[in-house]
Amino acid sequence: MRSSSRKRRRTRTPKSDWQLPLLSDMGLRPEQQRLLVIIASALGVVVLAVGLVAVVGSMGTGYLPDRAATAAAGGPGTARPDSFHGWSSPKLFEPINERAKDAKPLTEKELFAGKTLADEKKLTLKLVAQELGADCAAVLWGPDLVEKAADGECTQAARALYTSSDGRYVAQYTLLNLRDAKAADELVAELKAGYRGGWTHALQSEKASFPAGGYTEGGAYALGHYLGVVWIGRADGAEPAPKDDFVSVTLTLRGAEKAVYRRVVAITGQQPS
């Protein structure tokens, strides 16, 4: 009996890897099940690809995958940073949340009197170009960003271009004079969502410039009814190395905001904490 049982087990047809219980219950043979799985897998790849195209398409025309695409789509003067961070207006700028309370226009003297910005780590940024004008649209590119600045009733745009004393870094600070803090916060939100499709134009100078296609970083800070935009990079266009401290460069560049802090003091009579 044992011998007969062994023979029956040896002659039993091995179960196929493609023999799935659910499909077997439906009466499908192993080869039919295998074909069905292959077809389903192929359809899954197609569905995934179509979904990916739909997601990319939903990002809108403002999305551009790399620096080369940005330059090709926007033309000359449409460089933008590779990374971006934005912040809404903090409480200390509440005294100047509305331009009506800070109506005096910005002047070149208060913005550009200091020709250098320095930090405690001996990093020094030297002013090499400056500009203050009433045409905010002229310093921005990207239709959505330009429109948002117009909605915010931008009346002044200041730009200052710096280079570090060792020639290693290039940095630009842009300051927009808007209607109120709400308008400034909305511009920060616009940049967070679409900085790849709209940014500030770079000031031109023989002493310093952002290399075409080079790596840069940017940020925007609502300061009451003002918007400050920082833009930094290495002069050679390379990505930051371990010895590079872009945080220190950014903090040093934000020394250009002193004029805004002075306006808070002029209204409150107290130094902001």
C-alpha positions in Angstrom: 0.0 0.0 0.0 2.8 2.4 0.9 4.5 1.7 -2.5 1.2 2.4 -4.3 0.7 5.7 -2.4 4.3 6.9 -3.3 3.6 6.2 -7.0 0.4 8.3 -6.9 2.3 11.2 -5.3 5.1 11.0 -7.9 2.7 11.1 -10.8 0.7 14.1 -9.4 1.0 17.3 -11.6 3.0 19.9 -9.8 1.2 23.2 -9.0 2.1 26.0 -11.4 3.5 29.3 -10.1 0.7 31.0 -12.1 -2.1 28.9 -10.5 -3.8 31.4 -8.3 -6.7 30.1 -6.2 -9.1 32.9 -7.2 -8.4 32.5 -10.9 -8.5 28.7 -10.6 -12.0 28.9 -9.1 -13.0 30.9 -12.1 -12.0 27.9 -14.3 -8.8 29.4 -15.8 -5.9 27.1 -16.7 -2.4 28.1 -15.4 -1.3 29.3 -18.9 -4.4 31.5 -19.1 -3.8 32.9 -15.6 -0.2 33.8 -16.6 -1.4 35.6 -19.7 -4.0 37.5 -17.7 -1.4 38.6 -15.1 1.0 39.8 -17.8 -1.8 41.9 -19.5 -2.8 43.4 -16.2 0.8 44.3 -15.4 1.2 46.0 -18.8 -2.0 47.9 -18.3 -0.9 49.0 -14.9 2.3 50.6 -16.3 0.2 52.4 -18.9 -2.2 53.7 -16.3 0.8 54.9 -14.1 2.4 56.7 -17.1 -0.9 58.4 -18.0 -1.3 59.4 -14.3 2.2 60.9 -14.2 1.5 62.9 -17.3 -1.7 64.2 -15.8 0.0 65.2 -12.5 2.8 67.1 -14.4 0.2 68.7 -16.6 -1.7 69.9 -13.6 1.3 71.8 -12.3 0.7 74.4 -15.0 3.0 76.2 -17.3 4.8 77.8 -14.3 6.6 74.5 -13.6 10.0 74.0 -15.3 12.2 71.0 -14.4 15.6 72.6 -14.6 17.7 75.7 -15.1 18.1 75.0 -18.8 14.4 74.7 -19.3 13.8 77.9 -17.5 16.2 79.8 -19.6 14.8 78.4 -22.8 11.2 79.1 -21.9 11.7 82.6 -20.4 14.5 84.0 -22.5 17.4 86.2 -21.3 17.2 87.5 -17.7 14.9 84.8 -16.4 17.3 82.9 -14.1 15.8 81.6 -10.9 17.1 79.8 -7.7 17.3 76.1 -7.4 15.7 76.1 -4.0 13.5 78.5 -2.2 12.1 79.3 1.3 9.6 81.9 2.3 8.3 83.4 5.5 5.2 85.5 6.4 5.6 88.8 8.3 6.5 88.4 12.0 4.8 90.3 14.8 7.6 92.8 15.3 6.7 94.4 12.0 3.1 95.0 12.9 3.7 98.8 13.3 4.3 98.9 9.5 1.7 96.3 8.4 0.0 99.1 6.4 1.7 101.5 4.0 -0.7 104.1 5.2 1.1 104.2 8.5 4.5 104.3 6.8 3.8 106.5 3.8 7.2 108.1 3.2 8.8 106.5 0.1 12.1 104.7 0.4 15.2 106.7 -0.5 18.5 105.6 -2.0 20.3 107.2 1.0 18.6 105.0 3.6 18.8 101.9 1.5 22.4 102.1 0.1 24.3 104.4 2.5 26.2 101.3 3.7 28.6 100.0 1.0 29.4 96.8 2.9 27.5 94.2 4.9 29.5 92.1 7.4 28.9 89.4 10.0 30.8 88.0 13.0 32.6 85.4 11.0 34.5 88.0 8.9 32.3 87.5 5.9 32.0 90.8 4.1 29.7 91.6 1.2 30.5 94.7 -1.0 27.9 96.6 -2.8 28.7 96.7 -6.6 25.4 97.8 -8.1 22.2 99.4 -6.9 18.8 100.5 -8.2 15.6 102.1 -6.9 12.6 102.7 -9.1 8.8 102.9 -9.2 8.4 100.2 -11.9 8.0 97.0 -10.0 7.2 95.0 -13.1 10.6 95.9 -14.6 12.5 94.0 -11.8 10.3 90.9 -12.0 9.7 88.2 -14.6 6.8 85.7 -14.8 3.2 86.8 -15.5 1.8 85.4 -12.3 4.4 87.1 -10.1 4.1 90.4 -12.0 0.3 90.4 -11.7 0.5 89.6 -8.0 2.8 92.5 -7.4 0.4 94.8 -9.2 -2.5 93.4 -7.2 -0.4 94.3 -4.1 -0.1 97.9 -5.3 3.7 97.8 -5.5 5.0 101.4 -5.7 8.8 100.9 -5.3 11.3 98.2 -6.1 14.9 98.4 -4.9 17.7 96.0 -5.8 21.3 95.8 -4.5 24.0 93.4 -5.9 26.9 92.3 -3.7 30.0 90.2 -4.0 32.0 88.8 -1.1 35.4 90.4 -0.4 37.1 87.1 -1.4 35.1 87.0 -4.7 33.6 83.6 -3.7 29.9 84.6 -3.5 27.4 86.7 -5.4 24.3 88.0 -3.6 21.3 90.2 -4.5 18.7 91.8 -2.3 15.4 93.0 -3.6 12.9 95.0 -1.6 9.3 95.7 -2.7 7.1 98.4 -1.2 3.5 97.0 -1.1 0.1 98.1 0.1 0.1 96.0 3.3 1.3 92.9 5.1 -1.4 90.8 3.5 -0.1 91.7 0.0 3.4 90.8 1.1 2.3 87.5 2.5 0.5 86.7 -0.7 3.6 87.4 -2.7 5.5 85.0 -0.5 2.9 82.3 -1.1 3.0 83.0 -4.9 6.8 82.5 -4.8 6.5 79.3 -2.8 4.1 77.9 -5.4 5.7 79.2 -8.5 9.2 80.5 -8.1 10.4 78.3 -10.9 8.1 80.3 -13.3 8.8 83.8 -11.9 11.6 85.5 -10.0 13.5 88.8 -9.9 15.8 90.0 -12.7 19.5 90.0 -11.8 21.2 93.4 -11.7 23.9 93.8 -14.3 27.4 94.7 -13.2 30.9 94.2 -14.5 32.1 93.5 -11.0 29.8 90.6 -10.2 27.1 88.5 -11.8 25.2 85.2 -11.4 26.8 82.7 -13.8 24.4 81.5 -16.5 23.0 78.1 -15.5 24.8 78.2 -12.1 23.4 76.9 -8.8 21.7 79.5 -6.6 19.3 79.6 -3.6 16.6 82.1 -2.8 14.2 83.2 -0.1 11.4 85.8 0.5 10.6 87.5 3.8 7.4 89.6 4.4 8.4 92.6 6.6 5.2 94.4 7.3 4.1 95.9 4.0 7.5 95.3 2.5 8.8 92.1 0.8 12.5 91.3 0.9 13.9 88.8 -1.6 17.3 87.2 -1.2 19.3 85.5 -3.9 22.7 84.0 -3.4 25.2 81.7 -5.1 28.8 81.0 -5.7 30.6 83.2 -8.2 31.7 80.2 -10.2 28.1 78.8 -10.3 29.0 75.5 -8.5 26.8 73.9 -5.9 27.8 74.6 -2.2 30.8 72.6 -1.0 31.3 71.6 2.7 33.2 74.8 3.3 30.4 77.0 2.0 28.0 78.5 4.5 25.0 79.8 2.5 23.1 80.4 5.8 25.8 83.0 6.9 25.7 84.6 3.4 21.9 84.9 3.7 22.0 86.4 7.2 24.7 88.8 6.1 22.8 89.9 3.0 19.7 90.5 5.2 21.6 93.4 6.7 20.2 95.3 3.8 16.9 95.3 5.7 18.2 97.8 8.3 16.2 100.6 6.6 13.0 98.7 7.3 13.9 98.1 11.0 14.6 101.9 11.3 11.1 102.6 10.1 9.7 100.4 12.8 11.7 102.3 15.4 10.6 105.7 13.9 7.0 104.7 14.5 7.2 102.9 17.9 10.2 104.7 19.4 11.6 101.3 20.5 14.1 98.9 19.0 12.3 95.7 17.8 13.1 92.7 20.0 
